[in-house]
Amino acid sequence: MTATATKPKLAFDNGGAFIQETRREVEQYLSRGRTRVKGALLLYAKAPIALAVTAASWAVLMFLRPGFIVAPLCLLGLVLGSILIAFCVQHDANHGAYFRRRHYNHLVGWSADALLGISSYAWRVKHNVAHHTYTNIDGFDDDATQTPLARFTPSQPAKPWYRFQQYYIWPMYTLMGLRWQTIGDFAAFARGTIGESAVRAPRGWNLAGVIAGKAFFITWAIVIPLLVYPWWAVVAAYVGFGMVVSLIMAVTFQLAHCVEEASFASADELREERRIWAVHEVETTVDFCPRNPVLTWMLGGLNFQIEHHLFPRVPHTHYPKIAEIVRRNCIKHGVRYSFHPSLGRALRSHFIHLRTMGRLGLPPEIEMG
């Protein structure tokens, strides 16, 4: 019997004046002139850029075998291309924001399998269901549940080693993507759950997509390079490249949820007090760098995580404008809206949150440290 069968399902209230009014204003904004078309074109333009940067960097490494000056630049190009694919292509597609038809979105979302080595089939449960439905709920949101390695929420038990997690967490972040490329996807399929959300072992076309994606990724990332370079160089490049991409991806999501200003909840608290889902999403999420257009472009609008959680099927190119509507309605309806104006502020808040969670529940002389 799975974990989902033994624990009552959590539920939220879906309505409320805040989200009703916000949705109405967002729809009015999207219906103006060619707003939807412009947003879609800006979104579609990112895919060829991401693919071109990735392909060009890889081709130079494989066919020209550059020296010690150009080769690191090509690896940086691969990192940039992978970040753009992760944040600007597969993320929107796997949320259903790329096209109207699901199978077209899944096809573009398969870029996660082929170019990042991460199963889009598993991602849609891990991210779209477990994280977006149960944001910052211990045990249900897989991103917020990393015990016994780290403590992100107050309801998780204290451990002596968590006192130092604000220091050791950064190397852990570098391993996130490598874990999902290797054992993470298959472990989720074997376990049958991600958090408390059920994930069935893939079958049919889904299984073919998982196998073909892993094979394609391994071929271009490992097998072909082994025909060109010594094994140790391939291993070093692959691990280094993977660690940098993992760190950027992990930190981007953590800055939106694991910070001082974000709310957290346990499953028991939600069962005792039923909450409005939209309010829960806003108060468990924090935007950062909203006035940084370069970062917004590179991160696929994921510095506007509040807007993304409320409107995940709207292309991220609309988030800056939608943020104005959301902020105005949060003030009107008394919903707490938080953001960090700079990357430094966001990183500092994440560090302080980790330190606070690490000391919480320890002996007073340590907790007050």
Salt bridges, closest charged atoms under 4 A:
ASP13 OD1 - ARG274 NE 2.56
GLU21 OE2 - LYS332 NZ 2.52
GLU21 OE1 - HIS333 NE2 3.09
GLU25 OE1 - ARG328 NH2 2.41
GLU27 OE2 - ARG36 NH2 2.62
ASP92 OD1 - HIS316 ND1 2.81
ASP141 OD2 - HIS131 ND1 3.10
ASP142 OD2 - LYS126 NZ 2.81
ASP143 OD1 - LYS126 NZ 3.11
ASP143 OD2 - HIS131 ND1 3.60
ASP185 OD2 - LYS214 NZ 2.83
GLU196 OE2 - LYS7 NZ 3.43
GLU261 OE1 - HIS340 NE2 2.99
ASP268 OD1 - ARG271 NH1 3.44
GLU281 OE1 - HIS309 ND1 2.62
